[in-house]
C-alpha cells in the first residue's frame, strides 16, 4: 500500500491511529452525554425534593394554623 498523506505516515499506522482517535472521541462524547444526563437527573432530584419540602412545609403551616 502507498503512503496516505492525509492520515499521516504509512497507510496501516495512519488508519490505526485515525481509528483509535475516532473511538476515543466517541468515548469522550458518550461520557459527556452520560455526565450531562446524570447532571440533569441530579438537578431534577434537587428540584423535586425542594418542591416537596416547601409543599409539605406549607401544608404543615396550614394545618397548624387551622388546628391551633
mmCIF file of the N, C-alpha and C atoms, coordinates in Angstrom:
data_MODEL
# 
_entry.id   MODEL 
# 
loop_
_atom_site.group_PDB 
_atom_site.id 
_atom_site.type_symbol 
_atom_site.label_atom_id 
_atom_site.label_alt_id 
_atom_site.label_comp_id 
_atom_site.label_asym_id 
_atom_site.label_entity_id 
_atom_site.label_seq_id 
_atom_site.pdbx_PDB_ins_code 
_atom_site.Cartn_x 
_atom_site.Cartn_y 
_atom_site.Cartn_z 
_atom_site.occupancy 
_atom_site.B_iso_or_equiv 
_atom_site.pdbx_formal_charge 
_atom_site.auth_seq_id 
_atom_site.auth_comp_id 
_atom_site.auth_asym_id 
_atom_site.auth_atom_id 
_atom_site.pdbx_PDB_model_num 
ATOM 1   N N  . UNK A 1 1  ? 0.845   -1.201 0.000  1.00 0.00 ? 1  UNK A N  1 
ATOM 2   C CA . UNK A 1 1  ? 0.000   0.000  0.000  1.00 0.00 ? 1  UNK A CA 1 
ATOM 3   C C  . UNK A 1 1  ? 0.876   1.244  0.000  1.00 0.00 ? 1  UNK A C  1 
ATOM 4   N N  . UNK A 1 2  ? 0.456   2.248  -0.717 1.00 0.00 ? 2  UNK A N  1 
ATOM 5   C CA . UNK A 1 2  ? 1.200   3.504  -0.740 1.00 0.00 ? 2  UNK A CA 1 
ATOM 6   C C  . UNK A 1 2  ? 0.879   4.311  0.505  1.00 0.00 ? 2  UNK A C  1 
ATOM 7   N N  . UNK A 1 3  ? 1.774   5.266  0.797  1.00 0.00 ? 3  UNK A N  1 
ATOM 8   C CA . UNK A 1 3  ? 1.552   6.122  1.965  1.00 0.00 ? 3  UNK A CA 1 
ATOM 9   C C  . UNK A 1 3  ? 0.355   7.034  1.719  1.00 0.00 ? 3  UNK A C  1 
ATOM 10  N N  . UNK A 1 4  ? -0.457  7.195  2.721  1.00 0.00 ? 4  UNK A N  1 
ATOM 11  C CA . UNK A 1 4  ? -1.625  8.054  2.608  1.00 0.00 ? 4  UNK A CA 1 
ATOM 12  C C  . UNK A 1 4  ? -1.329  9.345  3.389  1.00 0.00 ? 4  UNK A C  1 
ATOM 13  N N  . UNK A 1 5  ? -1.091  10.449 2.699  1.00 0.00 ? 5  UNK A N  1 
ATOM 14  C CA . UNK A 1 5  ? -0.604  11.654 3.398  1.00 0.00 ? 5  UNK A CA 1 
ATOM 15  C C  . UNK A 1 5  ? -1.640  12.314 4.300  1.00 0.00 ? 5  UNK A C  1 
ATOM 16  N N  . UNK A 1 6  ? -2.922  12.178 3.989  1.00 0.00 ? 6  UNK A N  1 
ATOM 17  C CA . UNK A 1 6  ? -3.904  12.906 4.789  1.00 0.00 ? 6  UNK A CA 1 
ATOM 18  C C  . UNK A 1 6  ? -4.203  12.210 6.120  1.00 0.00 ? 6  UNK A C  1 
ATOM 19  N N  . UNK A 1 7  ? -3.665  10.981 6.290  1.00 0.00 ? 7  UNK A N  1 
ATOM 20  C CA . UNK A 1 7  ? -3.798  10.337 7.599  1.00 0.00 ? 7  UNK A CA 1 
ATOM 21  C C  . UNK A 1 7  ? -2.448  10.153 8.270  1.00 0.00 ? 7  UNK A C  1 
ATOM 22  N N  . UNK A 1 8  ? -1.392  10.605 7.641  1.00 0.00 ? 8  UNK A N  1 
ATOM 23  C CA . UNK A 1 8  ? -0.091  10.637 8.284  1.00 0.00 ? 8  UNK A CA 1 
ATOM 24  C C  . UNK A 1 8  ? 0.629   9.310  8.242  1.00 0.00 ? 8  UNK A C  1 
ATOM 25  N N  . UNK A 1 9  ? 1.874   9.337  7.746  1.00 0.00 ? 9  UNK A N  1 
ATOM 26  C CA . UNK A 1 9  ? 2.728   8.159  7.781  1.00 0.00 ? 9  UNK A CA 1 
ATOM 27  C C  . UNK A 1 9  ? 2.256   7.069  6.845  1.00 0.00 ? 9  UNK A C  1 
ATOM 28  N N  . UNK A 1 10 ? 2.521   5.825  7.220  1.00 0.00 ? 10 UNK A N  1 
ATOM 29  C CA . UNK A 1 10 ? 2.121   4.696  6.390  1.00 0.00 ? 10 UNK A CA 1 
ATOM 30  C C  . UNK A 1 10 ? 0.609   4.525  6.453  1.00 0.00 ? 10 UNK A C  1 
ATOM 31  N N  . UNK A 1 11 ? 0.077   3.768  5.519  1.00 0.00 ? 11 UNK A N  1 
ATOM 32  C CA . UNK A 1 11 ? -1.370  3.606  5.439  1.00 0.00 ? 11 UNK A CA 1 
ATOM 33  C C  . UNK A 1 11 ? -1.897  2.879  6.677  1.00 0.00 ? 11 UNK A C  1 
ATOM 34  N N  . UNK A 1 12 ? -1.193  1.787  7.078  1.00 0.00 ? 12 UNK A N  1 
ATOM 35  C CA . UNK A 1 12 ? -1.692  0.981  8.203  1.00 0.00 ? 12 UNK A CA 1 
ATOM 36  C C  . UNK A 1 12 ? -1.637  1.790  9.512  1.00 0.00 ? 12 UNK A C  1 
ATOM 37  N N  . UNK A 1 13 ? -0.464  2.404  9.791  1.00 0.00 ? 13 UNK A N  1 
ATOM 38  C CA . UNK A 1 13 ? -0.323  3.165  11.030 1.00 0.00 ? 13 UNK A CA 1 
ATOM 39  C C  . UNK A 1 13 ? -1.281  4.349  11.077 1.00 0.00 ? 13 UNK A C  1 
ATOM 40  N N  . UNK A 1 14 ? -1.405  5.043  9.920  1.00 0.00 ? 14 UNK A N  1 
ATOM 41  C CA . UNK A 1 14 ? -2.305  6.185  9.882  1.00 0.00 ? 14 UNK A CA 1 
ATOM 42  C C  . UNK A 1 14 ? -3.758  5.768  10.120 1.00 0.00 ? 14 UNK A C  1 
ATOM 43  N N  . UNK A 1 15 ? -4.157  4.656  9.479  1.00 0.00 ? 15 UNK A N  1 
ATOM 44  C CA . UNK A 1 15 ? -5.532  4.193  9.637  1.00 0.00 ? 15 UNK A CA 1 
ATOM 45  C C  . UNK A 1 15 ? -5.779  3.742  11.077 1.00 0.00 ? 15 UNK A C  1 
ATOM 46  N N  . UNK A 1 16 ? -4.806  3.052  11.674 1.00 0.00 ? 16 UNK A N  1 
ATOM 47  C CA . UNK A 1 16 ? -4.981  2.580  13.049 1.00 0.00 ? 16 UNK A CA 1 
ATOM 48  C C  . UNK A 1 16 ? -5.074  3.772  14.009 1.00 0.00 ? 16 UNK A C  1 
ATOM 49  N N  . UNK A 1 17 ? -4.210  4.772  13.807 1.00 0.00 ? 17 UNK A N  1 
ATOM 50  C CA . UNK A 1 17 ? -4.239  5.952  14.682 1.00 0.00 ? 17 UNK A CA 1 
ATOM 51  C C  . UNK A 1 17 ? -5.558  6.703  14.507 1.00 0.00 ? 17 UNK A C  1 
ATOM 52  N N  . UNK A 1 18 ? -6.005  6.818  13.252 1.00 0.00 ? 18 UNK A N  1 
ATOM 53  C CA . UNK A 1 18 ? -7.266  7.514  12.991 1.00 0.00 ? 18 UNK A CA 1 
ATOM 54  C C  . UNK A 1 18 ? -8.425  6.776  13.655 1.00 0.00 ? 18 UNK A C  1 
ATOM 55  N N  . UNK A 1 19 ? -8.401  5.430  13.547 1.00 0.00 ? 19 UNK A N  1 
ATOM 56  C CA . UNK A 1 19 ? -9.487  4.643  14.112 1.00 0.00 ? 19 UNK A CA 1 
ATOM 57  C C  . UNK A 1 19 ? -9.491  4.764  15.643 1.00 0.00 ? 19 UNK A C  1 
ATOM 58  N N  . UNK A 1 20 ? -8.314  4.665  16.270 1.00 0.00 ? 20 UNK A N  1 
ATOM 59  C CA . UNK A 1 20 ? -8.264  4.755  17.732 1.00 0.00 ? 20 UNK A CA 1 
ATOM 60  C C  . UNK A 1 20 ? -8.662  6.154  18.194 1.00 0.00 ? 20 UNK A C  1 
ATOM 61  N N  . UNK A 1 21 ? -8.230  7.193  17.442 1.00 0.00 ? 21 UNK A N  1 
ATOM 62  C CA . UNK A 1 21 ? -8.594  8.553  17.817 1.00 0.00 ? 21 UNK A CA 1 
ATOM 63  C C  . UNK A 1 21 ? -10.113 8.733  17.686 1.00 0.00 ? 21 UNK A C  1 
ATOM 64  N N  . UNK A 1 22 ? -10.699 8.151  16.636 1.00 0.00 ? 22 UNK A N  1 
ATOM 65  C CA . UNK A 1 22 ? -12.137 8.268  16.439 1.00 0.00 ? 22 UNK A CA 1 
ATOM 66  C C  . UNK A 1 22 ? -12.892 7.550  17.558 1.00 0.00 ? 22 UNK A C  1 
ATOM 67  N N  . UNK A 1 23 ? -12.403 6.351  17.947 1.00 0.00 ? 23 UNK A N  1 
ATOM 68  C CA . UNK A 1 23 ? -13.044 5.617  19.035 1.00 0.00 ? 23 UNK A CA 1 
ATOM 69  C C  . UNK A 1 23 ? -12.927 6.412  20.338 1.00 0.00 ? 23 UNK A C  1 
ATOM 70  N N  . UNK A 1 24 ? -11.762 7.023  20.571 1.00 0.00 ? 24 UNK A N  1 
ATOM 71  C CA . UNK A 1 24 ? -11.561 7.826  21.773 1.00 0.00 ? 24 UNK A CA 1 
ATOM 72  C C  . UNK A 1 24 ? -12.510 9.021  21.782 1.00 0.00 ? 24 UNK A C  1 
ATOM 73  N N  . UNK A 1 25 ? -12.678 9.650  20.605 1.00 0.00 ? 25 UNK A N  1 
ATOM 74  C CA . UNK A 1 25 ? -13.587 10.793 20.527 1.00 0.00 ? 25 UNK A CA 1 
ATOM 75  C C  . UNK A 1 25 ? -15.021 10.352 20.791 1.00 0.00 ? 25 UNK A C  1 
ATOM 76  N N  . UNK A 1 26 ? -15.420 9.191  20.270 1.00 0.00 ? 26 UNK A N  1 
ATOM 77  C CA . UNK A 1 26 ? -16.765 8.664  20.541 1.00 0.00 ? 26 UNK A CA 1 
ATOM 78  C C  . UNK A 1 26 ? -16.933 8.404  22.032 1.00 0.00 ? 26 UNK A C  1 
ATOM 79  N N  . UNK A 1 27 ? -15.885 7.868  22.663 1.00 0.00 ? 27 UNK A N  1 
ATOM 80  C CA . UNK A 1 27 ? -15.942 7.610  24.101 1.00 0.00 ? 27 UNK A CA 1 
ATOM 81  C C  . UNK A 1 27 ? -16.095 8.908  24.875 1.00 0.00 ? 27 UNK A C  1 
ATOM 82  N N  . UNK A 1 28 ? -15.340 9.939  24.465 1.00 0.00 ? 28 UNK A N  1 
ATOM 83  C CA . UNK A 1 28 ? -15.437 11.236 25.156 1.00 0.00 ? 28 UNK A CA 1 
ATOM 84  C C  . UNK A 1 28 ? -16.840 11.813 24.999 1.00 0.00 ? 28 UNK A C  1 
ATOM 85  N N  . UNK A 1 29 ? -17.394 11.747 23.781 1.00 0.00 ? 29 UNK A N  1 
ATOM 86  C CA . UNK A 1 29 ? -18.741 12.278 23.549 1.00 0.00 ? 29 UNK A CA 1 
ATOM 87  C C  . UNK A 1 29 ? -19.762 11.499 24.366 1.00 0.00 ? 29 UNK A C  1 
ATOM 88  N N  . UNK A 1 30 ? -19.607 10.175 24.422 1.00 0.00 ? 30 UNK A N  1 
ATOM 89  C CA . UNK A 1 30 ? -20.538 9.348  25.197 1.00 0.00 ? 30 UNK A CA 1 
ATOM 90  C C  . UNK A 1 30 ? -20.443 9.694  26.681 1.00 0.00 ? 30 UNK A C  1 
ATOM 91  N N  . UNK A 1 31 ? -19.215 9.879  27.174 1.00 0.00 ? 31 UNK A N  1 
ATOM 92  C CA . UNK A 1 31 ? -19.045 10.238 28.579 1.00 0.00 ? 31 UNK A CA 1 
ATOM 93  C C  . UNK A 1 31 ? -19.650 11.607 28.866 1.00 0.00 ? 31 UNK A C  1 
ATOM 94  N N  . UNK A 1 32 ? -19.474 12.547 27.922 1.00 0.00 ? 32 UNK A N  1 
ATOM 95  C CA . UNK A 1 32 ? -20.033 13.890 28.124 1.00 0.00 ? 32 UNK A CA 1 
ATOM 96  C C  . UNK A 1 32 ? -21.561 13.826 28.166 1.00 0.00 ? 32 UNK A C  1 
ATOM 97  N N  . UNK A 1 33 ? -22.164 13.045 27.258 1.00 0.00 ? 33 UNK A N  1 
ATOM 98  C CA . UNK A 1 33 ? -23.625 12.894 27.248 1.00 0.00 ? 33 UNK A CA 1 
ATOM 99  C C  . UNK A 1 33 ? -24.101 12.232 28.530 1.00 0.00 ? 33 UNK A C  1 
ATOM 100 N N  . UNK A 1 34 ? -23.373 11.184 28.966 1.00 0.00 ? 34 UNK A N  1 
ATOM 101 C CA . UNK A 1 34 ? -23.707 10.467 30.201 1.00 0.00 ? 34 UNK A CA 1 
ATOM 102 C C  . UNK A 1 34 ? -23.637 11.405 31.398 1.00 0.00 ? 34 UNK A C  1 
ATOM 103 N N  . UNK A 1 35 ? -22.530 12.228 31.476 1.00 0.00 ? 35 UNK A N  1 
ATOM 104 C CA . UNK A 1 35 ? -22.378 13.170 32.584 1.00 0.00 ? 35 UNK A CA 1 
ATOM 105 C C  . UNK A 1 35 ? -23.488 14.211 32.582 1.00 0.00 ? 35 UNK A C  1 
ATOM 106 N N  . UNK A 1 36 ? -23.833 14.738 31.400 1.00 0.00 ? 36 UNK A N  1 
ATOM 107 C CA . UNK A 1 36 ? -24.893 15.744 31.341 1.00 0.00 ? 36 UNK A CA 1 
ATOM 108 C C  . UNK A 1 36 ? -26.238 15.121 31.725 1.00 0.00 ? 36 UNK A C  1 
ATOM 109 N N  . UNK A 1 37 ? -26.444 13.843 31.356 1.00 0.00 ? 37 UNK A N  1 
ATOM 110 C CA . UNK A 1 37 ? -27.679 13.157 31.745 1.00 0.00 ? 37 UNK A CA 1 
ATOM 111 C C  . UNK A 1 37 ? -27.760 13.019 33.265 1.00 0.00 ? 37 UNK A C  1 
ATOM 112 N N  . UNK A 1 38 ? -26.627 12.612 33.895 1.00 0.00 ? 38 UNK A N  1 
ATOM 113 C CA . UNK A 1 38 ? -26.637 12.473 35.347 1.00 0.00 ? 38 UNK A CA 1 
ATOM 114 C C  . UNK A 1 38 ? -26.790 13.828 36.027 1.00 0.00 ? 38 UNK A C  1 
ATOM 115 N N  . UNK A 1 39 ? -26.192 14.875 35.435 1.00 0.00 ? 39 UNK A N  1 
ATOM 116 C CA . UNK A 1 39 ? -26.353 16.223 35.997 1.00 0.00 ? 39 UNK A CA 1 
ATOM 117 C C  . UNK A 1 39 ? -27.816 16.651 35.924 1.00 0.00 ? 39 UNK A C  1 
ATOM 118 N N  . UNK A 1 40 ? -28.472 16.361 34.802 1.00 0.00 ? 40 UNK A N  1 
ATOM 119 C CA . UNK A 1 40 ? -29.890 16.696 34.656 1.00 0.00 ? 40 UNK A CA 1 
ATOM 120 C C  . UNK A 1 40 ? -30.734 15.951 35.686 1.00 0.00 ? 40 UNK A C  1 
ATOM 121 N N  . UNK A 1 41 ? -30.462 14.656 35.880 1.00 0.00 ? 41 UNK A N  1 
ATOM 122 C CA . UNK A 1 41 ? -31.205 13.875 36.871 1.00 0.00 ? 41 UNK A CA 1 
ATOM 123 C C  . UNK A 1 41 ? -30.965 14.432 38.271 1.00 0.00 ? 41 UNK A C  1 
ATOM 124 N N  . UNK A 1 42 ? -29.709 14.826 38.559 1.00 0.00 ? 42 UNK A N  1 
ATOM 125 C CA . UNK A 1 42 ? -29.368 15.384 39.863 1.00 0.00 ? 42 UNK A CA 1 
ATOM 126 C C  . UNK A 1 42 ? -30.139 16.682 40.110 1.00 0.00 ? 42 UNK A C  1 
ATOM 127 N N  . UNK A 1 43 ? -30.152 17.568 39.103 1.00 0.00 ? 43 UNK A N  1 
ATOM 128 C CA . UNK A 1 43 ? -30.875 18.839 39.239 1.00 0.00 ? 43 UNK A CA 1 
ATOM 129 C C  . UNK A 1 43 ? -32.370 18.586 39.410 1.00 0.00 ? 43 UNK A C  1 
ATOM 130 N N  . UNK A 1 44 ? -32.915 17.657 38.642 1.00 0.00 ? 44 UNK A N  1 
ATOM 131 C CA . UNK A 1 44 ? -34.338 17.334 38.776 1.00 0.00 ? 44 UNK A CA 1 
ATOM 132 C C  . UNK A 1 44 ? -34.649 16.785 40.158 1.00 0.00 ? 44 UNK A C  1 
ATOM 133 N N  . UNK A 1 45 ? -33.745 15.940 40.694 1.00 0.00 ? 45 UNK A N  1 
ATOM 134 C CA . UNK A 1 45 ? -33.958 15.417 42.037 1.00 0.00 ? 45 UNK A CA 1 
ATOM 135 C C  . UNK A 1 45 ? -33.962 16.538 43.060 1.00 0.00 ? 45 UNK A C  1 
ATOM 136 N N  . UNK A 1 46 ? -33.017 17.476 42.932 1.00 0.00 ? 46 UNK A N  1 
ATOM 137 C CA . UNK A 1 46 ? -32.963 18.602 43.871 1.00 0.00 ? 46 UNK A CA 1 
ATOM 138 C C  . UNK A 1 46 ? -34.246 19.427 43.776 1.00 0.00 ? 46 UNK A C  1 
ATOM 139 N N  . UNK A 1 47 ? -34.708 19.692 42.539 1.00 0.00 ? 47 UNK A N  1 
ATOM 140 C CA . UNK A 1 47 ? -35.920 20.497 42.351 1.00 0.00 ? 47 UNK A CA 1 
ATOM 141 C C  . UNK A 1 47 ? -37.124 19.784 42.960 1.00 0.00 ? 47 UNK A C  1 
ATOM 142 N N  . UNK A 1 48 ? -37.235 18.471 42.722 1.00 0.00 ? 48 UNK A N  1 
ATOM 143 C CA . UNK A 1 48 ? -38.376 17.720 43.249 1.00 0.00 ? 48 UNK A CA 1 
ATOM 144 C C  . UNK A 1 48 ? -38.341 17.689 44.773 1.00 0.00 ? 48 UNK A C  1 
ATOM 145 N N  . UNK A 1 49 ? -37.156 17.454 45.353 1.00 0.00 ? 49 UNK A N  1 
ATOM 146 C CA . UNK A 1 49 ? -37.047 17.413 46.812 1.00 0.00 ? 49 UNK A CA 1 
ATOM 147 C C  . UNK A 1 49 ? -37.373 18.780 47.413 1.00 0.00 ? 49 UNK A C  1 
ATOM 148 N N  . UNK A 1 50 ? -36.834 19.841 46.786 1.00 0.00 ? 50 UNK A N  1 
ATOM 149 C CA . UNK A 1 50 ? -37.121 21.184 47.301 1.00 0.00 ? 50 UNK A CA 1 
ATOM 150 C C  . UNK A 1 50 ? -38.616 21.498 47.188 1.00 0.00 ? 50 UNK A C  1 
ATOM 151 N N  . UNK A 1 51 ? -39.235 21.114 46.066 1.00 0.00 ? 51 UNK A N  1 
ATOM 152 C CA . UNK A 1 51 ? -40.654 21.374 45.873 1.00 0.00 ? 51 UNK A CA 1 
ATOM 153 C C  . UNK A 1 51 ? -41.481 20.650 46.929 1.00 0.00 ? 51 UNK A C  1 
ATOM 154 N N  . UNK A 1 52 ? -41.184 19.354 47.138 1.00 0.00 ? 52 UNK A N  1 
ATOM 155 C CA . UNK A 1 52 ? -41.947 18.596 48.137 1.00 0.00 ? 52 UNK A CA 1 
ATOM 156 C C  . UNK A 1 52 ? -41.683 19.115 49.541 1.00 0.00 ? 52 UNK A C  1 
ATOM 157 N N  . UNK A 1 53 ? -40.441 19.553 49.801 1.00 0.00 ? 53 UNK A N  1 
ATOM 158 C CA . UNK A 1 53 ? -40.121 20.081 51.124 1.00 0.00 ? 53 UNK A CA 1 
ATOM 159 C C  . UNK A 1 53 ? -40.947 21.333 51.406 1.00 0.00 ? 53 UNK A C  1 
ATOM 160 N N  . UNK A 1 54 ? -40.926 22.282 50.443 1.00 0.00 ? 54 UNK A N  1 
ATOM 161 C CA . UNK A 1 54 ? -41.695 23.512 50.653 1.00 0.00 ? 54 UNK A CA 1 
ATOM 162 C C  . UNK A 1 54 ? -43.193 23.232 50.655 1.00 0.00 ? 54 UNK A C  1 
ATOM 163 N N  . UNK A 1 55 ? -43.634 22.289 49.832 1.00 0.00 ? 55 UNK A N  1 
ATOM 164 C CA . UNK A 1 55 ? -45.051 21.945 49.770 1.00 0.00 ? 55 UNK A CA 1 
ATOM 165 C C  . UNK A 1 55 ? -45.515 21.382 51.114 1.00 0.00 ? 55 UNK A C  1 
ATOM 166 N N  . UNK A 1 56 ? -44.734 20.447 51.685 1.00 0.00 ? 56 UNK A N  1 
ATOM 167 C CA . UNK A 1 56 ? -45.114 19.869 52.966 1.00 0.00 ? 56 UNK A CA 1 
ATOM 168 C C  . UNK A 1 56 ? -44.999 20.903 54.077 1.00 0.00 ? 56 UNK A C  1 
ATOM 169 N N  . UNK A 1 57 ? -44.014 21.808 53.976 1.00 0.00 ? 57 UNK A N  1 
ATOM 170 C CA . UNK A 1 57 ? -43.904 22.873 54.964 1.00 0.00 ? 57 UNK A CA 1 
ATOM 171 C C  . UNK A 1 57 ? -45.170 23.738 54.940 1.00 0.00 ? 57 UNK A C  1 
ATOM 172 N N  . UNK A 1 58 ? -45.637 24.057 53.736 1.00 0.00 ? 58 UNK A N  1 
ATOM 173 C CA . UNK A 1 58 ? -46.849 24.862 53.624 1.00 0.00 ? 58 UNK A CA 1 
ATOM 174 C C  . UNK A 1 58 ? -48.057 24.113 54.172 1.00 0.00 ? 58 UNK A C  1 
ATOM 175 N N  . UNK A 1 59 ? -48.145 22.806 53.889 1.00 0.00 ? 59 UNK A N  1 
ATOM 176 C CA . UNK A 1 59 ? -49.266 22.014 54.417 1.00 0.00 ? 59 UNK A CA 1 
ATOM 177 C C  . UNK A 1 59 ? -49.212 21.986 55.933 1.00 0.00 ? 59 UNK A C  1 
ATOM 178 N N  . UNK A 1 60 ? -48.001 21.816 56.494 1.00 0.00 ? 60 UNK A N  1 
ATOM 179 C CA . UNK A 1 60 ? -47.872 21.792 57.954 1.00 0.00 ? 60 UNK A CA 1 
ATOM 180 C C  . UNK A 1 60 ? -48.244 23.140 58.550 1.00 0.00 ? 60 UNK A C  1 
ATOM 181 N N  . UNK A 1 61 ? -47.832 24.220 57.885 1.00 0.00 ? 61 UNK A N  1 
ATOM 182 C CA . UNK A 1 61 ? -48.191 25.547 58.382 1.00 0.00 ? 61 UNK A CA 1 
ATOM 183 C C  . UNK A 1 61 ? -49.698 25.756 58.336 1.00 0.00 ? 61 UNK A C  1 
ATOM 184 N N  . UNK A 1 62 ? -50.323 25.334 57.238 1.00 0.00 ? 62 UNK A N  1 
ATOM 185 C CA . UNK A 1 62 ? -51.782 25.489 57.123 1.00 0.00 ? 62 UNK A CA 1 
ATOM 186 C C  . UNK A 1 62 ? -52.485 24.648 58.177 1.00 0.00 ? 62 UNK A C  1 
ATOM 187 N N  . UNK A 1 63 ? -52.004 23.416 58.403 1.00 0.00 ? 63 UNK A N  1 
ATOM 188 C CA . UNK A 1 63 ? -52.619 22.555 59.419 1.00 0.00 ? 63 UNK A CA 1 
ATOM 189 C C  . UNK A 1 63 ? -52.438 23.154 60.812 1.00 0.00 ? 63 UNK A C  1 
ATOM 190 N N  . UNK A 1 64 ? -51.245 23.698 61.078 1.00 0.00 ? 64 UNK A N  1 
ATOM 191 C CA . UNK A 1 64 ? -51.011 24.313 62.383 1.00 0.00 ? 64 UNK A CA 1 
ATOM 192 C C  . UNK A 1 64 ? -51.931 25.520 62.578 1.00 0.00 ? 64 UNK A C  1 
ATOM 193 N N  . UNK A 1 65 ? -52.095 26.309 61.495 1.00 0.00 ? 65 UNK A N  1 
ATOM 194 C CA . UNK A 1 65 ? -52.965 27.484 61.595 1.00 0.00 ? 65 UNK A CA 1 
ATOM 195 C C  . UNK A 1 65 ? -54.419 27.036 61.792 1.00 0.00 ? 65 UNK A C  1 
ATOM 196 N N  . UNK A 1 66 ? -54.829 25.978 61.097 1.00 0.00 ? 66 UNK A N  1 
ATOM 197 C CA . UNK A 1 66 ? -56.227 25.528 61.192 1.00 0.00 ? 66 UNK A CA 1 
ATOM 198 C C  . UNK A 1 66 ? -56.525 24.931 62.563 1.00 0.00 ? 66 UNK A C  1 
ATOM 199 N N  . UNK A 1 67 ? -55.591 24.121 63.072 1.00 0.00 ? 67 UNK A N  1 
ATOM 200 C CA . UNK A 1 67 ? -55.907 23.367 64.294 1.00 0.00 ? 67 UNK A CA 1 
ATOM 201 C C  . UNK A 1 67 ? -55.297 23.968 65.551 1.00 0.00 ? 67 UNK A C  1 
ATOM 202 N N  . UNK A 1 68 ? -54.704 25.145 65.435 1.00 0.00 ? 68 UNK A N  1 
ATOM 203 C CA . UNK A 1 68 ? -54.104 25.726 66.636 1.00 0.00 ? 68 UNK A CA 1 
ATOM 204 C C  . UNK A 1 68 ? -55.155 26.504 67.419 1.00 0.00 ? 68 UNK A C  1 
# 
